[in-house]
């Protein structure tokens, strides 16, 4: 997820460092537990882009809107399922 954000903003310049940091983050349980928050945050960023760019005639905000909604929903549902499993 973070790699796709890096590629979209600054291209391949940040792709390798982001992949290294992501792999280091995935190895820690405490950080891995907040992965759904990262997913939701990326979705909110997509929704913000859709909102800001929606007024431009040549820009179609619908792909950003769909991706944003899907990411936010996946993050919220994933966090709810994980919380239910750990509490049960």
Secondary structure, DSSP 8 states (H G I E B T S, - for coil): -HHHHHHHHHGGGTHHHHHHHHHHHHT-HHHHTTHHHHHHHHHHHHHHHHHHHTT-TT---HHHHHHHHHHHHHHHHHHHHHHHHHH-
